[in-house]
Amino acid sequence: MKNSVNNTRLGSYVFAMLLLLVFSCKDDKEPVPQGNLLFYTNYTPEKYDRIDVIIDGKVMGSISETAAIRPECNAAGSTAVVSLMLPVGTYAVSGKRYKGGEQVGNWKASSASVTVEECKRIRFVE
């Protein structure tokens, strides 16, 4: 009788520990809050072949056409728009303008804040 009580307790203990282990496992892949940064330009096409969009020192995309209109939030990337979904935070943004393979201009780094599910448009101007 004593053995069967001990076996029942042990079984209950093992079952409780197994439940605790299963339910205490947390998914480390929770979604990171993000926002949208959109880059475009009104530069005349004769003044550039390409504008590189630089975020925190890395080229994240290029613009090779002038945007006819201001892009809508969450617009898809295109030759006229660089659209980036980035984690919430503050980023250093800049750009470099090229013509004929030579760098002919740049925009000094400034900061851009990305907020949850919001859109920020950045226009490279002459």
N, CA, C and O atoms as CSV, one atom per row, in Angstrom:
chain,resi,resn,atom,element,x,y,z
A,1,MET,N,N,0.821,-1.182,0.000
A,1,MET,CA,C,0.000,0.000,0.000
A,1,MET,C,C,0.871,1.255,0.000
A,1,MET,O,O,0.623,2.212,-0.733
A,2,LYS,N,N,1.915,1.214,0.860
A,2,LYS,CA,C,2.812,2.362,0.954
A,2,LYS,C,C,3.510,2.612,-0.382
A,2,LYS,O,O,3.706,3.763,-0.773
A,3,ASN,N,N,3.886,1.536,-1.085
A,3,ASN,CA,C,4.540,1.658,-2.387
A,3,ASN,C,C,3.616,2.289,-3.420
A,3,ASN,O,O,4.054,3.121,-4.215
A,4,SER,N,N,2.353,1.907,-3.417
A,4,SER,CA,C,1.442,2.461,-4.419
A,4,SER,C,C,1.166,3.936,-4.144
A,4,SER,O,O,0.973,4.703,-5.087
A,5,VAL,N,N,1.141,4.358,-2.872
A,5,VAL,CA,C,0.963,5.780,-2.534
A,5,VAL,C,C,2.192,6.563,-2.999
A,5,VAL,O,O,2.054,7.641,-3.579
A,6,ASN,N,N,3.388,6.032,-2.751
A,6,ASN,CA,C,4.626,6.693,-3.184
A,6,ASN,C,C,4.704,6.779,-4.708
A,6,ASN,O,O,5.121,7.803,-5.249
A,7,ASN,N,N,4.303,5.705,-5.406
A,7,ASN,CA,C,4.308,5.721,-6.867
A,7,ASN,C,C,3.324,6.754,-7.413
A,7,ASN,O,O,3.614,7.435,-8.396
A,8,THR,N,N,2.162,6.865,-6.773
A,8,THR,CA,C,1.170,7.853,-7.201
A,8,THR,C,C,1.713,9.261,-6.996
A,8,THR,O,O,1.568,10.116,-7.870
A,9,ARG,N,N,2.340,9.510,-5.841
A,9,ARG,CA,C,2.926,10.828,-5.573
A,9,ARG,C,C,4.035,11.143,-6.580
A,9,ARG,O,O,4.112,12.253,-7.106
A,10,LEU,N,N,4.878,10.165,-6.835
A,10,LEU,CA,C,5.972,10.357,-7.783
A,10,LEU,C,C,5.425,10.647,-9.182
A,10,LEU,O,O,5.921,11.533,-9.878
A,11,GLY,N,N,4.413,9.902,-9.582
A,11,GLY,CA,C,3.789,10.127,-10.888
A,11,GLY,C,C,3.166,11.515,-10.970
A,11,GLY,O,O,3.290,12.194,-11.989
A,12,SER,N,N,2.501,11.935,-9.907
A,12,SER,CA,C,1.895,13.276,-9.873
A,12,SER,C,C,2.974,14.344,-9.926
A,12,SER,O,O,2.823,15.361,-10.603
A,13,TYR,N,N,4.062,14.107,-9.208
A,13,TYR,CA,C,5.173,15.062,-9.195
A,13,TYR,C,C,5.788,15.188,-10.592
A,13,TYR,O,O,6.030,16.300,-11.063
A,14,VAL,N,N,6.038,14.069,-11.250
A,14,VAL,CA,C,6.616,14.072,-12.593
A,14,VAL,C,C,5.665,14.769,-13.567
A,14,VAL,O,O,6.106,15.558,-14.402
A,15,PHE,N,N,4.371,14.483,-13.466
A,15,PHE,CA,C,3.385,15.113,-14.340
A,15,PHE,C,C,3.348,16.625,-14.113
A,15,PHE,O,O,3.290,17.390,-15.076
A,16,ALA,N,N,3.381,17.062,-12.857
A,16,ALA,CA,C,3.371,18.499,-12.544
A,16,ALA,C,C,4.629,19.177,-13.087
A,16,ALA,O,O,4.548,20.284,-13.620
A,17,MET,N,N,5.778,18.534,-12.961
A,17,MET,CA,C,7.021,19.115,-13.468
A,17,MET,C,C,6.989,19.200,-14.999
A,17,MET,O,O,7.460,20.176,-15.582
A,18,LEU,N,N,6.444,18.192,-15.626
A,18,LEU,CA,C,6.330,18.196,-17.079
A,18,LEU,C,C,5.414,19.337,-17.544
A,18,LEU,O,O,5.738,20.040,-18.501
A,19,LEU,N,N,4.281,19.518,-16.872
A,19,LEU,CA,C,3.383,20.631,-17.200
A,19,LEU,C,C,4.078,21.973,-16.997
A,19,LEU,O,O,3.961,22.873,-17.829
A,20,LEU,N,N,4.795,22.099,-15.895
A,20,LEU,CA,C,5.511,23.343,-15.611
A,20,LEU,C,C,6.539,23.629,-16.703
A,20,LEU,O,O,6.673,24.767,-17.153
A,21,LEU,N,N,7.245,22.620,-17.117
A,21,LEU,CA,C,8.254,22.780,-18.160
A,21,LEU,C,C,7.622,23.200,-19.486
A,21,LEU,O,O,8.124,24.106,-20.152
A,22,VAL,N,N,6.543,22.558,-19.865
A,22,VAL,CA,C,5.884,22.855,-21.136
A,22,VAL,C,C,5.324,24.272,-21.144
A,22,VAL,O,O,5.515,25.004,-22.115
A,23,PHE,N,N,4.639,24.668,-20.081
A,23,PHE,CA,C,3.987,25.978,-20.069
A,23,PHE,C,C,4.919,27.125,-19.718
A,23,PHE,O,O,4.573,28.288,-19.923
A,24,SER,N,N,6.087,26.815,-19.195
A,24,SER,CA,C,7.019,27.901,-18.884
A,24,SER,C,C,7.917,28.232,-20.074
A,24,SER,O,O,8.614,29.247,-20.056
A,25,CYS,N,N,7.908,27.402,-21.094
A,25,CYS,CA,C,8.696,27.697,-22.290
A,25,CYS,C,C,8.054,28.868,-23.011
A,25,CYS,O,O,6.873,28.829,-23.356
A,26,LYS,N,N,8.836,29.902,-23.233
A,26,LYS,CA,C,8.339,31.109,-23.884
A,26,LYS,C,C,8.904,31.167,-25.291
A,26,LYS,O,O,10.065,30.831,-25.524
A,27,ASP,N,N,8.081,31.590,-26.210
A,27,ASP,CA,C,8.535,31.752,-27.588
A,27,ASP,C,C,9.396,33.004,-27.663
A,27,ASP,O,O,8.905,34.113,-27.451
A,28,ASP,N,N,10.682,32.828,-27.965
A,28,ASP,CA,C,11.607,33.956,-28.047
A,28,ASP,C,C,11.420,34.752,-29.334
A,28,ASP,O,O,12.091,35.762,-29.542
A,29,LYS,N,N,10.532,34.313,-30.179
A,29,LYS,CA,C,10.353,34.975,-31.467
A,29,LYS,C,C,9.108,35.858,-31.471
A,29,LYS,O,O,8.361,35.881,-32.450
A,30,GLU,N,N,8.889,36.579,-30.382
A,30,GLU,CA,C,7.763,37.500,-30.346
A,30,GLU,C,C,7.998,38.598,-31.374
A,30,GLU,O,O,9.136,39.011,-31.593
A,31,PRO,N,N,6.927,39.072,-32.007
A,31,PRO,CA,C,7.103,40.115,-33.017
A,31,PRO,C,C,7.689,41.393,-32.422
A,31,PRO,O,O,7.307,41.825,-31.334
A,32,VAL,N,N,8.615,41.978,-33.156
A,32,VAL,CA,C,9.242,43.232,-32.739
A,32,VAL,C,C,8.420,44.373,-33.337
A,32,VAL,O,O,8.156,44.371,-34.540
A,33,PRO,N,N,8.009,45.350,-32.518
A,33,PRO,CA,C,7.247,46.473,-33.066
A,33,PRO,C,C,8.054,47.200,-34.139
A,33,PRO,O,O,9.247,47.451,-33.969
A,34,GLN,N,N,7.389,47.534,-35.246
A,34,GLN,CA,C,8.070,48.165,-36.371
A,34,GLN,C,C,7.291,49.368,-36.888
A,34,GLN,O,O,6.117,49.565,-36.574
A,35,GLY,N,N,7.982,50.154,-37.684
A,35,GLY,CA,C,7.384,51.285,-38.373
A,35,GLY,C,C,7.993,51.386,-39.760
A,35,GLY,O,O,8.936,50.667,-40.091
A,36,ASN,N,N,7.445,52.285,-40.569
A,36,ASN,CA,C,7.836,52.395,-41.974
A,36,ASN,C,C,8.568,53.708,-42.243
A,36,ASN,O,O,8.066,54.783,-41.912
A,37,LEU,N,N,9.758,53.617,-42.846
A,37,LEU,CA,C,10.475,54.790,-43.347
A,37,LEU,C,C,10.413,54.746,-44.867
A,37,LEU,O,O,10.737,53.729,-45.481
A,38,LEU,N,N,9.993,55.855,-45.470
A,38,LEU,CA,C,9.915,55.970,-46.927
A,38,LEU,C,C,10.861,57.058,-47.393
A,38,LEU,O,O,10.862,58.159,-46.843
A,39,PHE,N,N,11.665,56.762,-48.398
A,39,PHE,CA,C,12.601,57.733,-48.968
A,39,PHE,C,C,12.239,57.960,-50.430
A,39,PHE,O,O,11.945,57.019,-51.167
A,40,TYR,N,N,12.267,59.225,-50.835
A,40,TYR,CA,C,12.007,59.574,-52.232
A,40,TYR,C,C,12.692,60.902,-52.525
A,40,TYR,O,O,13.262,61.518,-51.623
A,41,THR,N,N,12.643,61.350,-53.781
A,41,THR,CA,C,13.301,62.606,-54.140
A,41,THR,C,C,12.483,63.376,-55.165
A,41,THR,O,O,11.667,62.814,-55.895
A,42,ASN,N,N,12.732,64.686,-55.194
A,42,ASN,CA,C,12.155,65.531,-56.242
A,42,ASN,C,C,13.264,66.092,-57.138
A,42,ASN,O,O,13.033,66.996,-57.941
A,43,TYR,N,N,14.478,65.535,-56.984
A,43,TYR,CA,C,15.602,65.951,-57.837
A,43,TYR,C,C,15.244,65.734,-59.300
A,43,TYR,O,O,14.577,64.758,-59.643
A,44,THR,N,N,15.686,66.638,-60.156
A,44,THR,CA,C,15.474,66.436,-61.590
A,44,THR,C,C,16.381,65.303,-62.068
A,44,THR,O,O,17.534,65.209,-61.647
A,45,PRO,N,N,15.864,64.451,-62.938
A,45,PRO,CA,C,16.618,63.267,-63.365
A,45,PRO,C,C,17.983,63.575,-63.980
A,45,PRO,O,O,18.876,62.729,-63.945
A,46,GLU,N,N,18.154,64.758,-64.535
A,46,GLU,CA,C,19.441,65.105,-65.149
A,46,GLU,C,C,20.553,65.253,-64.109
A,46,GLU,O,O,21.733,65.250,-64.460
A,47,LYS,N,N,20.187,65.381,-62.841
A,47,LYS,CA,C,21.183,65.638,-61.797
A,47,LYS,C,C,21.665,64.378,-61.074
A,47,LYS,O,O,22.544,64.454,-60.216
A,48,TYR,N,N,21.098,63.230,-61.415
A,48,TYR,CA,C,21.540,62.004,-60.743
A,48,TYR,C,C,21.176,60.776,-61.570
A,48,TYR,O,O,20.249,60.787,-62.380
A,49,ASP,N,N,21.943,59.727,-61.331
A,49,ASP,CA,C,21.610,58.404,-61.862
A,49,ASP,C,C,21.049,57.540,-60.739
A,49,ASP,O,O,20.189,56.683,-60.944
A,50,ARG,N,N,21.576,57.806,-59.534
A,50,ARG,CA,C,21.218,56.969,-58.388
A,50,ARG,C,C,21.430,57.764,-57.111
A,50,ARG,O,O,22.365,58.558,-57.006
A,51,ILE,N,N,20.550,57.541,-56.144
A,51,ILE,CA,C,20.726,58.079,-54.798
A,51,ILE,C,C,20.695,56.892,-53.846
A,51,ILE,O,O,19.697,56.175,-53.772
A,52,ASP,N,N,21.785,56.686,-53.121
A,52,ASP,CA,C,21.831,55.609,-52.131
A,52,ASP,C,C,21.231,56.097,-50.823
A,52,ASP,O,O,21.556,57.185,-50.347
A,53,VAL,N,N,20.353,55.285,-50.247
A,53,VAL,CA,C,19.748,55.559,-48.945
A,53,VAL,C,C,20.584,54.824,-47.907
A,53,VAL,O,O,20.763,53.609,-47.986
A,54,ILE,N,N,21.095,55.576,-46.929
A,54,ILE,CA,C,22.008,55.010,-45.935
A,54,ILE,C,C,21.374,55.121,-44.550
A,54,ILE,O,O,20.972,56.203,-44.119
A,55,ILE,N,N,21.292,53.980,-43.863
A,55,ILE,CA,C,20.749,53.918,-42.506
A,55,ILE,C,C,21.845,53.373,-41.603
A,55,ILE,O,O,22.365,52.281,-41.833
A,56,ASP,N,N,22.190,54.131,-40.586
A,56,ASP,CA,C,23.238,53.721,-39.639
A,56,ASP,C,C,24.500,53.236,-40.359
A,56,ASP,O,O,25.114,52.248,-39.956
A,57,GLY,N,N,24.875,53.941,-41.425
A,57,GLY,CA,C,26.111,53.638,-42.137
A,57,GLY,C,C,26.019,52.553,-43.192
A,57,GLY,O,O,27.013,52.270,-43.860
A,58,LYS,N,N,24.841,51.927,-43.368
A,58,LYS,CA,C,24.688,50.860,-44.356
A,58,LYS,C,C,23.747,51.304,-45.470
A,58,LYS,O,O,22.699,51.895,-45.212
A,59,VAL,N,N,24.130,51.013,-46.705
A,59,VAL,CA,C,23.247,51.299,-47.841
A,59,VAL,C,C,22.082,50.308,-47.787
A,59,VAL,O,O,22.274,49.093,-47.841
A,60,MET,N,N,20.868,50.858,-47.679
A,60,MET,CA,C,19.675,50.019,-47.532
A,60,MET,C,C,18.805,49.992,-48.787
A,60,MET,O,O,17.809,49.271,-48.843
A,61,GLY,N,N,19.181,50.772,-49.781
A,61,GLY,CA,C,18.415,50.808,-51.019
A,61,GLY,C,C,18.857,51.981,-51.865
A,61,GLY,O,O,19.650,52.814,-51.425
A,62,SER,N,N,18.340,52.045,-53.087
A,62,SER,CA,C,18.702,53.124,-54.004
A,62,SER,C,C,17.475,53.639,-54.739
A,62,SER,O,O,16.536,52.899,-55.033
A,63,ILE,N,N,17.520,54.925,-55.021
A,63,ILE,CA,C,16.486,55.589,-55.814
A,63,ILE,C,C,17.111,55.903,-57.169
A,63,ILE,O,O,18.208,56.457,-57.237
A,64,SER,N,N,16.412,55.549,-58.248
A,64,SER,CA,C,16.945,55.851,-59.577
A,64,SER,C,C,15.952,56.627,-60.441
A,64,SER,O,O,16.222,56.898,-61.611
A,65,GLU,N,N,14.805,56.982,-59.864
A,65,GLU,CA,C,13.815,57.794,-60.567
A,65,GLU,C,C,13.231,58.820,-59.611
A,65,GLU,O,O,13.150,58.584,-58.406
A,66,THR,N,N,12.824,59.957,-60.156
A,66,THR,CA,C,12.172,60.994,-59.372
A,66,THR,C,C,10.724,60.580,-59.117
A,66,THR,O,O,10.034,60.120,-60.027
A,67,ALA,N,N,10.271,60.746,-57.880
A,67,ALA,CA,C,8.888,60.408,-57.543
A,67,ALA,C,C,7.956,61.477,-58.110
A,67,ALA,O,O,8.160,62.671,-57.891
A,68,ALA,N,N,6.940,61.041,-58.833
A,68,ALA,CA,C,5.985,61.978,-59.426
A,68,ALA,C,C,5.107,62.612,-58.347
A,68,ALA,O,O,4.724,63.778,-58.448
A,69,ILE,N,N,4.798,61.832,-57.321
A,69,ILE,CA,C,3.971,62.320,-56.215
A,69,ILE,C,C,4.545,61.797,-54.906
A,69,ILE,O,O,5.368,60.881,-54.892
A,70,ARG,N,N,4.103,62.387,-53.822
A,70,ARG,CA,C,4.514,61.923,-52.488
A,70,ARG,C,C,3.972,60.507,-52.286
A,70,ARG,O,O,2.778,60.275,-52.473
A,71,PRO,N,N,4.832,59.556,-51.905
A,71,PRO,CA,C,4.363,58.171,-51.751
A,71,PRO,C,C,3.426,58.017,-50.552
A,71,PRO,O,O,3.556,58.706,-49.541
A,72,GLU,N,N,2.490,57.101,-50.699
A,72,GLU,CA,C,1.573,56.773,-49.607
A,72,GLU,C,C,2.313,55.957,-48.550
A,72,GLU,O,O,3.291,55.272,-48.850
A,73,CYS,N,N,1.840,56.037,-47.326
A,73,CYS,CA,C,2.425,55.217,-46.260
A,73,CYS,C,C,2.348,53.740,-46.648
A,73,CYS,O,O,1.381,53.293,-47.263
A,74,ASN,N,N,3.374,53.006,-46.280
A,74,ASN,CA,C,3.488,51.573,-46.556
A,74,ASN,C,C,3.517,51.253,-48.049
A,74,ASN,O,O,3.201,50.136,-48.458
A,75,ALA,N,N,3.899,52.241,-48.859
A,75,ALA,CA,C,4.039,51.991,-50.302
A,75,ALA,C,C,5.123,50.945,-50.525
A,75,ALA,O,O,6.083,50.846,-49.761
A,76,ALA,N,N,4.950,50.183,-51.568
A,76,ALA,CA,C,5.976,49.198,-51.919
A,76,ALA,C,C,7.202,49.926,-52.452
A,76,ALA,O,O,7.095,51.008,-53.029
A,77,GLY,N,N,8.353,49.324,-52.253
A,77,GLY,CA,C,9.573,49.890,-52.806
A,77,GLY,C,C,9.526,49.856,-54.328
A,77,GLY,O,O,8.899,48.978,-54.920
A,78,SER,N,N,10.189,50.813,-54.950
A,78,SER,CA,C,10.231,50.884,-56.412
A,78,SER,C,C,11.502,51.628,-56.807
A,78,SER,O,O,12.344,51.916,-55.956
A,79,THR,N,N,11.643,51.938,-58.084
A,79,THR,CA,C,12.813,52.697,-58.521
A,79,THR,C,C,12.757,54.134,-58.009
A,79,THR,O,O,13.779,54.819,-57.965
A,80,ALA,N,N,11.554,54.596,-57.617
A,80,ALA,CA,C,11.390,55.968,-57.126
A,80,ALA,C,C,11.227,56.053,-55.612
A,80,ALA,O,O,11.265,57.145,-55.046
A,81,VAL,N,N,11.045,54.905,-54.949
A,81,VAL,CA,C,10.782,54.898,-53.503
A,81,VAL,C,C,11.556,53.762,-52.839
A,81,VAL,O,O,11.519,52.620,-53.298
A,82,VAL,N,N,12.254,54.088,-51.757
A,82,VAL,CA,C,12.831,53.057,-50.896
A,82,VAL,C,C,11.929,52.988,-49.676
A,82,VAL,O,O,11.794,53.965,-48.939
A,83,SER,N,N,11.312,51.833,-49.464
A,83,SER,CA,C,10.383,51.626,-48.358
A,83,SER,C,C,10.984,50.595,-47.413
A,83,SER,O,O,11.255,49.462,-47.810
A,84,LEU,N,N,11.190,50.993,-46.159
A,84,LEU,CA,C,11.828,50.109,-45.179
A,84,LEU,C,C,10.942,49.930,-43.957
A,84,LEU,O,O,10.433,50.907,-43.408
A,85,MET,N,N,10.757,48.691,-43.532
A,85,MET,CA,C,10.113,48.395,-42.253
A,85,MET,C,C,11.250,48.144,-41.269
A,85,MET,O,O,12.051,47.227,-41.449
A,86,LEU,N,N,11.310,48.973,-40.225
A,86,LEU,CA,C,12.407,48.888,-39.261
A,86,LEU,C,C,11.859,48.790,-37.849
A,86,LEU,O,O,10.775,49.300,-37.568
A,87,PRO,N,N,12.607,48.132,-36.948
A,87,PRO,CA,C,12.197,48.101,-35.549
A,87,PRO,C,C,12.134,49.517,-34.972
A,87,PRO,O,O,12.873,50.409,-35.389
A,88,VAL,N,N,11.247,49.697,-34.017
A,88,VAL,CA,C,11.099,50.994,-33.356
A,88,VAL,C,C,12.450,51.441,-32.813
A,88,VAL,O,O,13.180,50.647,-32.220
A,89,GLY,N,N,12.780,52.710,-33.015
A,89,GLY,CA,C,14.043,53.260,-32.536
A,89,GLY,C,C,14.416,54.499,-33.321
A,89,GLY,O,O,13.648,54.981,-34.153
A,90,THR,N,N,15.604,55.008,-33.045
A,90,THR,CA,C,16.113,56.190,-33.738
A,90,THR,C,C,17.310,55.776,-34.582
A,90,THR,O,O,18.194,55.056,-34.119
A,91,TYR,N,N,17.324,56.233,-35.807
A,91,TYR,CA,C,18.347,55.840,-36.768
A,91,TYR,C,C,19.022,57.069,-37.364
A,91,TYR,O,O,18.409,58.129,-37.493
A,92,ALA,N,N,20.296,56.912,-37.726
A,92,ALA,CA,C,21.011,57.948,-38.475
A,92,ALA,C,C,20.730,57.685,-39.949
A,92,ALA,O,O,21.012,56.599,-40.456
A,93,VAL,N,N,20.173,58.683,-40.636
A,93,VAL,CA,C,19.845,58.529,-42.054
A,93,VAL,C,C,20.625,59.548,-42.876
A,93,VAL,O,O,20.819,60.688,-42.455
A,94,SER,N,N,21.063,59.123,-44.043
A,94,SER,CA,C,21.767,60.026,-44.958
A,94,SER,C,C,21.618,59.476,-46.371
A,94,SER,O,O,21.007,58.428,-46.583
A,95,GLY,N,N,22.181,60.193,-47.324
A,95,GLY,CA,C,22.106,59.752,-48.708
A,95,GLY,C,C,23.300,60.241,-49.496
A,95,GLY,O,O,23.939,61.230,-49.136
A,96,LYS,N,N,23.595,59.535,-50.580
A,96,LYS,CA,C,24.667,59.932,-51.495
A,96,LYS,C,C,24.109,59.918,-52.909
A,96,LYS,O,O,23.436,58.973,-53.321
A,97,ARG,N,N,24.401,60.981,-53.641
A,97,ARG,CA,C,23.902,61.146,-55.010
A,97,ARG,C,C,25.037,60.871,-55.995
A,97,ARG,O,O,26.152,61.365,-55.831
A,98,TYR,N,N,24.732,60.072,-57.022
A,98,TYR,CA,C,25.723,59.681,-58.031
A,98,TYR,C,C,25.238,60.059,-59.429
A,98,TYR,O,O,24.047,60.002,-59.733
A,99,LYS,N,N,26.187,60.441,-60.257
A,99,LYS,CA,C,25.919,60.720,-61.678
A,99,LYS,C,C,27.114,60.205,-62.468
A,99,LYS,O,O,28.254,60.562,-62.172
A,100,GLY,N,N,26.864,59.374,-63.466
A,100,GLY,CA,C,27.951,58.824,-64.278
A,100,GLY,C,C,28.948,58.015,-63.468
A,100,GLY,O,O,30.134,57.985,-63.796
A,101,GLY,N,N,28.479,57.357,-62.409
A,101,GLY,CA,C,29.353,56.538,-61.575
A,101,GLY,C,C,30.161,57.309,-60.547
A,101,GLY,O,O,30.876,56.704,-59.749
A,102,GLU,N,N,30.062,58.634,-60.549
A,102,GLU,CA,C,30.812,59.482,-59.602
A,102,GLU,C,C,29.854,60.051,-58.554
A,102,GLU,O,O,28.718,60.411,-58.860
A,103,GLN,N,N,30.332,60.124,-57.325
A,103,GLN,CA,C,29.525,60.775,-56.297
A,103,GLN,C,C,29.538,62.283,-56.547
A,103,GLN,O,O,30.603,62.893,-56.643
A,104,VAL,N,N,28.351,62.877,-56.651
A,104,VAL,CA,C,28.250,64.309,-56.950
A,104,VAL,C,C,27.543,65.089,-55.839
A,104,VAL,O,O,27.389,66.306,-55.943
A,105,GLY,N,N,27.121,64.414,-54.802
A,105,GLY,CA,C,26.467,65.107,-53.692
A,105,GLY,C,C,26.128,64.150,-52.572
A,105,GLY,O,O,26.128,62.931,-52.746
A,106,ASN,N,N,25.839,64.725,-51.423
A,106,ASN,CA,C,25.414,63.894,-50.303
A,106,ASN,C,C,24.560,64.716,-49.339
A,106,ASN,O,O,24.570,65.947,-49.358
A,107,TRP,N,N,23.835,64.007,-48.513
A,107,TRP,CA,C,23.046,64.614,-47.450
A,107,TRP,C,C,23.665,64.164,-46.147
A,107,TRP,O,O,23.856,62.970,-45.915
A,108,LYS,N,N,23.977,65.123,-45.299
A,108,LYS,CA,C,24.581,64.798,-44.004
A,108,LYS,C,C,23.597,63.989,-43.169
A,108,LYS,O,O,22.380,64.100,-43.314
A,109,ALA,N,N,24.165,63.179,-42.300
A,109,ALA,CA,C,23.333,62.331,-41.452
A,109,ALA,C,C,22.456,63.181,-40.543
A,109,ALA,O,O,22.896,64.175,-39.964
A,110,SER,N,N,21.223,62.764,-40.440
A,110,SER,CA,C,20.292,63.337,-39.475
A,110,SER,C,C,19.597,62.158,-38.814
A,110,SER,O,O,19.802,61.014,-39.220
A,111,SER,N,N,18.793,62.413,-37.822
A,111,SER,CA,C,18.145,61.291,-37.150
A,111,SER,C,C,16.689,61.183,-37.583
A,111,SER,O,O,16.029,62.180,-37.876
A,112,ALA,N,N,16.219,59.968,-37.613
A,112,ALA,CA,C,14.821,59.677,-37.921
A,112,ALA,C,C,14.323,58.686,-36.887
A,112,ALA,O,O,14.954,57.657,-36.645
A,113,SER,N,N,13.196,58.998,-36.284
A,113,SER,CA,C,12.603,58.109,-35.285
A,113,SER,C,C,11.530,57.248,-35.931
A,113,SER,O,O,10.650,57.740,-36.638
A,114,VAL,N,N,11.625,55.964,-35.672
A,114,VAL,CA,C,10.623,55.019,-36.143
A,114,VAL,C,C,9.735,54.697,-34.952
A,114,VAL,O,O,10.222,54.303,-33.892
A,115,THR,N,N,8.431,54.868,-35.131
A,115,THR,CA,C,7.472,54.583,-34.068
A,115,THR,C,C,6.544,53.457,-34.512
A,115,THR,O,O,6.446,53.144,-35.699
A,116,VAL,N,N,5.868,52.859,-33.543
A,116,VAL,CA,C,5.044,51.680,-33.792
A,116,VAL,C,C,3.981,51.958,-34.852
A,116,VAL,O,O,3.185,52.890,-34.736
A,117,GLU,N,N,3.995,51.127,-35.882
A,117,GLU,CA,C,2.997,51.141,-36.945
A,117,GLU,C,C,2.751,52.530,-37.528
A,117,GLU,O,O,1.644,52.831,-37.975
A,118,GLU,N,N,3.772,53.371,-37.524
A,118,GLU,CA,C,3.666,54.710,-38.099
A,118,GLU,C,C,4.557,54.778,-39.330
A,118,GLU,O,O,5.409,53.919,-39.557
A,119,CYS,N,N,4.337,55.810,-40.105
A,119,CYS,CA,C,5.080,55.997,-41.342
A,119,CYS,C,C,5.771,57.355,-41.294
A,119,CYS,O,O,5.174,58.347,-40.877
A,120,LYS,N,N,7.018,57.395,-41.717
A,120,LYS,CA,C,7.744,58.661,-41.818
A,120,LYS,C,C,8.313,58.748,-43.220
A,120,LYS,O,O,8.997,57.836,-43.685
A,121,ARG,N,N,8.022,59.857,-43.889
A,121,ARG,CA,C,8.529,60.078,-45.242
A,121,ARG,C,C,9.734,61.007,-45.180
A,121,ARG,O,O,9.709,62.030,-44.495
A,122,ILE,N,N,10.781,60.640,-45.899
A,122,ILE,CA,C,11.978,61.478,-45.974
A,122,ILE,C,C,12.237,61.758,-47.452
A,122,ILE,O,O,12.434,60.842,-48.251
A,123,ARG,N,N,12.232,63.042,-47.793
A,123,ARG,CA,C,12.431,63.445,-49.189
A,123,ARG,C,C,13.815,64.063,-49.329
A,123,ARG,O,O,14.161,65.005,-48.616
A,124,PHE,N,N,14.600,63.524,-50.251
A,124,PHE,CA,C,15.891,64.123,-50.574
A,124,PHE,C,C,15.614,65.287,-51.527
A,124,PHE,O,O,15.098,65.088,-52.627
A,125,VAL,N,N,15.961,66.500,-51.097
A,125,VAL,CA,C,15.655,67.697,-51.886
A,125,VAL,C,C,16.931,68.351,-52.392
A,125,VAL,O,O,18.023,68.115,-51.874
A,126,GLU,N,N,16.763,69.190,-53.429
A,126,GLU,CA,C,17.900,69.909,-54.007
A,126,GLU,C,C,18.362,70.994,-53.064
A,126,GLU,O,O,19.313,71.714,-53.370
